[in-house]
Amino acid sequence: MERIKAAVCHEFGKPLVVEEVELQAPAEGEVEVTLAACAVCHSDISYAEGAWGGPLPAVYGHEAAGHISAVGPGVNGLALGEPVIVTLIRACGTCAPCATGAPVYCATPNAPGNGPLRTVSGGALEQGLATGAFAEKVVVDRSQVAPIPPDMPMDAACLLSCGVTTGVGAVVNAAGVRPGQVVVVIGAGGVGLNAIQGARIAGAARIIAVDLSAEKLDIAREFGATDGVLATDPKPWKAAHAAAGRGADAVFVSVGAIAAYDAAPRYLAPQGKVVLVGMPHSGDTSSYEPVILAALGEGMIGTKMGDVVLARDIPWMVDLWRQGRLKLEELVSGRWSLEQINEAIADTNSGAARRNVIVFPTQKTPA
């Protein structure tokens, strides 16, 4: 087993500890990726805070990019040195969801404790979110990586692994937004900005951003929002209705705040739908009046990772980036070393960041 540096969570709610851990070589169907960048996602933070439980110690991080540095038996179509993004989407390819084009809902369980990580003393070390990318290297299933162009900046490319696909995919794949529709996005953070981009790409007539921060509403306009509404308004849904002249065809809740979920149906037009994107903590509950949804034909749907299919959606998004229609570099608000990961998490928690990215020193990979 190889020794690498990783940021380890030993206790929920405590700072991560950067230390040496052991990483096993890729087994059947697995690849090793030497990482160049890994973004800090709120899901990683929520796990480290204990919001959803799970075994400890653990290495989180799942929004990454790097170069293939080793391949296990049975892996085809990937070359040593090839640049890839690394995602949490581990798909068996044969279960009912995978076979029907929904790999993010793969029904084959990933058993905790069976990952490639160990402590230096040989103890159990959980590979958080099936990825463990707050580390210099990862070993993941072949299904979790997707090739990217060699000239794509890694700190931008890593955002395709989660934040971009989740936001854009929620609009395009899950909600099927069509040209001329009205969209409301609650929360103008990393995922929300990408939902706004998705709505712009899909041709929405009005894209209304809702956030607690006026500064973030200004940023939302840079990414395609046509209007901004402060969530601190007594009835922000009325301001959104006034801006569009009617209710929304789709409302995307990109934050895990229960207040946002409680308010979301109020923005809807008849037959509109609320799309649940942000992840509240386990046990949190929201309330609404089902009679209104029933009477107006409204609905709610959930989406995980933007219902992305890597082989289909990553090439399309890369092409949009090349055309200048999908902003990636502009999403990166800070670059940090692995040793600064707790500062990067604190900055993300402050609400000021679009996306903070952990960058790793350039390491040679076999060619």
C-alpha positions as CSV (number, residue, x, y, z in Angstrom):
1,M,0.0,0.0,0.0
2,E,1.1,3.5,-0.8
3,R,1.3,6.3,1.8
4,I,-0.4,9.6,0.8
5,K,-1.5,12.8,2.6
6,A,-5.2,13.2,3.3
7,A,-7.5,15.4,5.5
8,V,-9.1,13.0,8.0
9,C,-12.2,13.6,10.0
10,H,-11.7,11.9,13.4
11,E,-14.6,13.5,15.2
12,F,-17.8,15.2,13.9
13,G,-17.7,18.9,14.2
14,K,-13.9,19.1,14.8
15,P,-11.2,20.4,12.4
16,L,-9.9,17.9,9.8
17,V,-6.4,16.6,10.4
18,V,-4.0,16.4,7.5
19,E,-1.9,13.2,8.0
20,E,-0.5,10.3,6.2
21,V,-2.8,7.4,5.3
22,E,-2.5,4.3,3.3
23,L,-4.0,3.8,-0.2
24,Q,-4.2,0.4,-1.8
25,A,-3.5,-0.2,-5.5
26,P,-6.5,-0.4,-7.8
27,A,-8.3,-3.7,-7.9
28,E,-10.5,-5.2,-10.6
29,G,-12.4,-2.4,-12.4
30,E,-10.8,0.4,-10.4
31,V,-8.5,3.3,-11.3
32,E,-6.0,5.4,-9.4
33,V,-6.1,9.2,-10.0
34,T,-3.4,11.6,-8.8
35,L,-5.4,14.6,-8.0
36,A,-4.7,18.2,-9.1
37,A,-7.8,19.8,-7.6
38,C,-10.8,19.1,-5.3
39,A,-13.6,21.6,-4.6
40,V,-15.1,22.0,-1.1
41,C,-18.8,21.1,-1.4
42,H,-21.3,21.7,1.3
43,S,-22.1,18.0,1.3
44,D,-18.6,17.3,2.5
45,I,-18.9,19.9,5.3
46,S,-22.3,18.5,6.3
47,Y,-20.8,15.0,6.6
48,A,-17.9,16.3,8.6
49,E,-20.3,18.1,10.9
50,G,-22.2,14.8,11.5
51,A,-25.4,15.9,9.7
52,W,-25.9,12.5,8.1
53,G,-23.9,10.2,10.4
54,G,-21.5,7.6,9.0
55,P,-18.4,5.7,10.2
56,L,-15.3,7.5,11.4
57,P,-12.5,8.2,10.8
58,A,-13.3,9.2,7.3
59,V,-11.8,11.1,4.3
60,Y,-14.4,13.2,2.5
61,G,-14.1,15.2,-0.7
62,H,-15.8,14.2,-3.9
63,E,-15.6,17.1,-6.5
64,A,-12.2,16.4,-8.0
65,A,-10.0,16.2,-11.1
66,G,-6.6,14.8,-11.8
67,H,-4.7,12.3,-14.0
68,I,-4.9,8.6,-14.2
69,S,-1.8,7.1,-12.5
70,A,-2.7,3.4,-12.4
71,V,-5.4,1.1,-13.6
72,G,-6.7,-2.2,-12.3
73,P,-7.4,-5.4,-14.2
74,G,-10.4,-5.2,-16.6
75,V,-10.3,-1.4,-17.1
76,N,-10.5,-0.3,-20.7
77,G,-10.8,3.0,-22.4
78,L,-8.5,5.0,-20.0
79,A,-4.8,5.7,-20.5
80,L,-2.1,6.4,-17.9
81,G,-1.7,10.2,-17.7
82,E,-5.2,10.9,-19.1
83,P,-6.9,13.9,-17.4
84,V,-10.3,13.0,-15.8
85,I,-12.8,14.3,-13.4
86,V,-13.7,12.1,-10.4
87,T,-17.2,11.9,-9.1
88,L,-19.2,10.1,-6.3
89,I,-21.4,8.4,-8.9
90,R,-20.4,4.7,-8.5
91,A,-22.6,2.8,-10.9
92,C,-22.8,-1.0,-11.4
93,G,-24.3,-0.7,-14.9
94,T,-26.6,-3.6,-14.5
95,C,-29.2,-2.8,-11.8
96,A,-32.6,-1.4,-12.8
97,P,-31.7,2.3,-12.4
98,C,-28.4,1.9,-14.3
99,A,-30.1,0.0,-17.1
100,T,-32.7,2.7,-17.5
101,G,-30.3,5.6,-17.7
102,A,-30.3,6.7,-14.1
103,P,-26.8,5.7,-12.8
104,V,-26.9,8.3,-9.9
105,Y,-29.6,6.1,-8.3
106,C,-27.6,2.9,-8.7
107,A,-29.2,0.2,-6.5
108,T,-26.0,-1.8,-5.8
109,P,-24.9,-0.8,-2.3
110,N,-21.4,0.4,-1.6
111,A,-20.6,-1.3,1.7
112,P,-18.9,1.0,4.3
113,G,-15.4,0.0,5.3
114,N,-14.6,-1.9,2.1
115,G,-12.8,1.1,0.4
116,P,-9.1,1.4,-0.5
117,L,-8.1,3.6,2.5
118,R,-6.5,2.5,5.8
119,T,-4.8,4.3,8.6
120,V,-1.0,4.0,8.8
121,S,-1.6,1.5,11.7
122,G,-3.8,-0.6,9.4
123,G,-7.1,0.5,11.0
124,A,-10.4,1.2,9.1
125,L,-10.6,4.5,7.3
126,E,-13.9,5.3,5.5
127,Q,-13.7,6.5,1.9
128,G,-16.3,9.3,2.3
129,L,-18.9,9.6,-0.5
130,A,-17.2,6.6,-2.2
131,T,-14.5,9.0,-3.2
132,G,-12.2,10.3,-0.4
133,A,-10.8,13.2,-2.5
134,F,-9.5,15.4,0.3
135,A,-6.3,13.5,-0.5
136,E,-3.3,13.5,-2.9
137,K,-4.7,10.4,-4.7
138,V,-7.9,8.4,-4.9
139,V,-8.7,4.8,-6.0
140,V,-12.3,4.7,-7.4
141,D,-14.5,2.5,-9.6
142,R,-14.1,3.0,-13.3
143,S,-17.6,4.3,-13.5
144,Q,-16.7,7.3,-11.3
145,V,-14.4,9.1,-13.8
146,A,-14.9,10.9,-17.0
147,P,-12.2,12.1,-19.5
148,I,-11.7,15.8,-20.0
149,P,-9.5,17.8,-22.5
150,P,-5.8,18.1,-21.6
151,D,-6.0,21.9,-21.9
152,M,-8.9,22.3,-19.4
153,P,-7.7,24.0,-16.1
154,M,-8.0,21.4,-13.3
155,D,-9.4,23.9,-10.7
156,A,-12.3,24.6,-13.1
157,A,-12.7,21.1,-14.4
158,C,-13.2,19.6,-10.9
159,L,-16.4,21.7,-10.6
160,L,-18.0,19.4,-13.3
161,S,-17.8,16.6,-10.8
162,C,-20.6,17.9,-8.7
163,G,-21.5,21.6,-8.4
164,V,-22.0,22.3,-12.1
165,T,-23.6,19.0,-13.0
166,T,-25.9,19.2,-10.0
167,G,-27.1,22.7,-10.8
168,V,-27.3,22.5,-14.6
169,G,-28.5,18.9,-14.6
170,A,-31.3,19.8,-12.1
171,V,-32.7,22.3,-14.7
172,V,-32.1,20.4,-17.9
173,N,-32.4,16.7,-16.8
174,A,-34.6,16.7,-13.8
175,A,-37.0,19.6,-14.5
176,G,-36.8,19.7,-18.3
177,V,-37.0,23.5,-18.4
178,R,-38.1,24.7,-21.8
179,P,-37.6,28.0,-23.6
180,G,-39.9,30.8,-22.4
181,Q,-40.5,29.4,-19.0
182,V,-40.1,31.2,-15.7
183,V,-37.5,29.9,-13.2
184,V,-36.8,30.8,-9.6
185,V,-33.6,29.7,-8.0
186,I,-33.5,30.0,-4.2
187,G,-29.9,30.3,-3.0
188,A,-27.2,31.9,-5.2
189,G,-24.2,29.9,-4.0
190,G,-22.2,27.4,-6.0
191,V,-25.0,25.1,-7.0
192,G,-27.5,27.9,-7.3
193,L,-25.3,29.8,-9.8
194,N,-25.2,26.6,-11.9
195,A,-28.9,26.2,-11.8
196,I,-29.1,29.8,-13.1
197,Q,-26.6,28.9,-15.8
198,G,-28.7,25.8,-16.7
199,A,-31.9,28.0,-16.9
200,R,-30.1,30.4,-19.2
201,I,-28.8,27.6,-21.4
202,A,-32.3,26.1,-21.5
203,G,-33.8,29.4,-22.7
204,A,-35.8,30.4,-19.7
205,A,-37.5,33.8,-20.2
206,R,-37.1,34.9,-16.6
207,I,-34.6,33.6,-14.2
208,I,-35.2,35.0,-10.7
209,A,-32.5,34.5,-8.1
210,V,-33.5,34.7,-4.4
211,D,-30.8,35.1,-1.7
212,L,-30.1,36.7,1.7
213,S,-27.2,38.7,0.2
214,A,-27.6,41.6,-2.2
215,E,-24.0,41.0,-3.3
216,K,-24.7,37.4,-4.3
217,L,-27.7,38.6,-6.2
218,D,-25.4,40.9,-8.2
219,I,-23.2,37.8,-8.9
220,A,-26.2,35.8,-9.9
221,R,-26.9,38.4,-12.7
222,E,-23.4,37.8,-14.0
223,F,-24.3,34.1,-14.4
224,G,-27.7,34.7,-16.2
225,A,-30.3,35.8,-13.6
226,T,-32.6,38.4,-15.0
227,D,-33.9,39.5,-11.6
228,G,-32.9,39.3,-8.0
229,V,-35.1,39.1,-4.9
230,L,-33.9,39.4,-1.3
231,A,-35.0,36.5,0.8
232,T,-35.3,38.9,3.7
233,D,-38.3,40.6,2.1
234,P,-41.5,39.9,4.1
235,K,-43.0,38.0,1.2
236,P,-40.2,37.5,-1.4
237,W,-42.5,35.3,-3.6
238,K,-44.6,38.4,-4.3
239,A,-41.6,40.2,-5.6
240,A,-40.8,37.3,-7.8
241,H,-44.3,37.2,-9.2
242,A,-44.1,40.9,-9.9
243,A,-40.8,40.6,-11.7
244,A,-42.1,37.8,-14.0
245,G,-45.7,38.9,-14.2
246,R,-46.7,35.4,-13.0
247,G,-45.6,32.4,-10.9
248,A,-42.7,30.2,-11.7
249,D,-42.8,27.0,-13.8
250,A,-40.0,25.6,-11.8
251,V,-38.5,26.6,-8.4
252,F,-35.0,25.2,-7.6
253,V,-34.1,25.1,-3.9
254,S,-30.3,24.9,-4.0
255,V,-29.8,25.3,-0.2
256,G,-30.5,23.0,2.7
257,A,-32.4,25.6,4.7
258,I,-35.8,24.5,5.8
259,A,-37.1,28.1,5.6
260,A,-36.3,28.0,1.9
261,Y,-38.2,24.7,1.4
262,D,-41.2,26.0,3.4
263,A,-41.4,29.0,1.1
264,A,-40.7,27.4,-2.2
265,P,-44.3,26.4,-3.2
266,R,-45.4,30.0,-2.8
267,Y,-43.4,31.0,-5.9
268,L,-45.1,28.5,-8.2
269,A,-47.5,29.1,-11.1
270,P,-50.3,26.5,-11.6
271,Q,-48.8,23.2,-12.7
272,G,-45.4,24.4,-11.7
273,K,-43.0,22.2,-9.7
274,V,-40.5,22.6,-6.8
275,V,-37.2,20.8,-7.5
276,L,-35.4,19.7,-4.3
277,V,-31.7,20.1,-4.8
278,G,-30.1,21.3,-1.5
279,M,-29.7,18.7,1.2
280,P,-31.0,19.5,4.7
281,H,-29.7,17.6,7.7
282,S,-31.3,14.2,8.5
283,G,-34.4,14.7,10.6
284,D,-35.2,18.2,9.4
285,T,-38.8,18.5,8.1
286,S,-40.6,21.0,6.0
287,S,-44.3,21.9,5.9
288,Y,-46.7,23.0,3.1
289,E,-50.4,22.9,2.3
290,P,-51.0,19.9,0.1
291,V,-54.5,21.0,-0.8
292,I,-53.0,24.0,-2.7
293,L,-50.6,21.7,-4.6
294,A,-53.4,19.4,-5.5
295,A,-55.8,22.1,-6.5
296,L,-53.3,23.8,-8.8
297,G,-51.7,20.7,-10.2
298,E,-48.3,21.6,-8.6
299,G,-45.7,19.1,-7.6
300,M,-42.3,18.4,-6.0
301,I,-39.5,16.3,-7.3
302,G,-36.1,15.5,-6.0
303,T,-32.9,15.3,-7.9
304,K,-29.4,13.8,-7.1
305,M,-26.3,15.1,-8.8
306,G,-28.6,16.6,-11.5
307,D,-29.6,13.2,-12.7
308,V,-26.3,13.3,-14.7
309,V,-25.1,10.5,-17.1
310,L,-21.4,11.1,-17.3
311,A,-20.8,9.8,-20.8
312,R,-23.6,11.9,-22.1
313,D,-23.4,15.1,-20.1
314,I,-19.7,15.8,-19.5
315,P,-18.8,16.1,-23.2
316,W,-21.8,18.4,-23.7
317,M,-20.8,20.6,-20.8
318,V,-17.2,20.7,-21.8
319,D,-18.3,21.9,-25.3
320,L,-20.5,24.6,-23.7
321,W,-17.4,25.8,-21.7
322,R,-15.4,25.9,-24.9
323,Q,-18.1,28.1,-26.5
324,G,-18.1,30.4,-23.5
325,R,-21.7,29.5,-22.7
326,L,-20.8,27.7,-19.4
327,K,-18.8,29.7,-16.9
328,L,-16.4,27.5,-14.9
329,E,-13.3,29.6,-14.0
330,E,-15.6,32.4,-12.8
331,L,-17.0,30.0,-10.2
332,V,-13.7,29.6,-8.4
333,S,-13.5,32.1,-5.6
334,G,-10.5,30.8,-3.7
335,R,-7.6,28.3,-4.1
336,W,-6.2,26.6,-1.0
337,S,-3.6,24.0,-0.2
338,L,-4.5,20.7,1.5
339,E,-3.0,22.0,4.7
340,Q,-5.4,25.0,4.6
341,I,-8.5,22.8,4.3
342,N,-10.0,24.0,7.5
343,E,-9.7,27.6,6.5
344,A,-11.3,26.8,3.2
345,I,-14.2,25.1,5.0
346,A,-14.6,28.1,7.3
347,D,-14.6,30.5,4.3
348,T,-17.2,28.3,2.6
349,N,-19.4,28.2,5.7
350,S,-19.3,32.0,5.8
351,G,-21.4,32.1,2.7
352,A,-19.0,34.3,0.8
353,A,-17.6,31.7,-1.5
354,R,-18.8,30.5,-4.9
355,R,-16.5,27.5,-4.8
356,N,-13.3,27.1,-2.9
357,V,-10.9,24.6,-4.4
358,I,-8.1,22.6,-2.8
359,V,-5.2,22.5,-5.3
360,F,-2.4,20.0,-5.1
361,P,1.3,20.5,-6.3
362,T,1.9,19.2,-9.8
363,Q,2.9,15.6,-9.6
364,K,4.3,13.6,-12.5
365,T,2.1,10.8,-13.8
366,P,3.2,7.9,-16.0
367,A,2.7,8.6,-19.7
